[in-house]
């Protein structure tokens, strides 16, 4: 995996549980009181580009909001190295 920015690493830490996280949860991860939903979408876009398979972060659409989750098996196993 390419080098992650501190914010991208915090996103990965949050998403690592594999559960859906709503946009406001991820926006709170950005170390800026003025962070916007658009900034969160941009960070997710950049993170997807750095991952081996960009679809590893899926966007789940709920009725009135969306959430992101990290798909299983994105990290190579120790056996495959």
C-alpha positions in Angstrom: 0.0 0.0 0.0 1.3 3.5 -0.8 2.2 5.8 2.0 -0.9 7.2 3.8 -1.3 10.7 5.1 -2.1 11.0 8.8 -5.7 11.6 8.0 -5.9 8.6 5.7 -4.4 6.5 8.4 -7.0 7.6 10.9 -9.7 6.8 8.3 -8.2 3.3 7.9 -8.1 2.9 11.7 -11.8 3.7 12.0 -12.8 1.6 9.0 -10.7 -1.4 10.0 -13.6 -2.9 12.1 -15.4 -3.6 8.8 -18.6 -1.9 10.0 -20.3 0.9 8.1 -19.4 4.4 9.4 -21.6 7.4 8.5 -20.2 10.4 6.9 -20.3 12.5 10.0 -18.2 9.9 11.9 -15.5 10.1 9.3 -15.7 13.9 9.0 -15.0 14.0 12.8 -11.7 12.1 12.1 -10.3 15.0 10.1 -8.2 17.1 12.4 -9.9 20.3 11.4 -12.8 22.0 13.1 -13.9 23.3 9.7 -13.9 20.0 7.9 -16.7 19.4 5.5 -18.4 16.4 4.0 -16.8 17.3 0.7 -13.3 17.0 2.4 -14.3 13.6 3.7 -15.3 12.4 0.2 -12.0 13.7 -1.2 -10.0 11.8 1.5 -11.9 8.6 0.7 -11.3 9.2 -3.0 -7.5 9.6 -2.4 -7.5 6.6 -0.1 -9.2 4.4 -2.7 -6.6 5.4 -5.2 -3.9 4.3 -2.9 -5.4 0.9 -2.0 -4.5 -2.1 -4.2 -8.1 -2.6 -5.2 -10.1 0.7 -5.0 -13.4 -1.0 -4.4 -12.2 -2.1 -1.0 -13.9 0.8 0.5 -17.6 0.6 -0.3 -20.2 3.3 0.0 -23.4 2.2 1.4 -26.4 4.4 0.7 -29.0 4.6 3.5 -32.3 6.4 3.2 -31.0 9.9 3.8 -27.3 9.5 4.2 -24.4 7.4 3.2 -21.8 5.4 5.0 -18.4 3.9 4.2 -17.0 0.5 5.2 -13.8 -1.3 4.6 -14.2 -4.6 2.8 -12.7 -7.8 4.1 -9.3 -9.1 3.0 -7.7 -5.9 2.0 -4.5 -6.5 3.7 -2.3 -9.2 2.3 -1.8 -12.2 4.7 1.6 -12.9 6.1 1.6 -16.2 4.2 1.4 -14.5 0.8 4.5 -12.3 1.5 
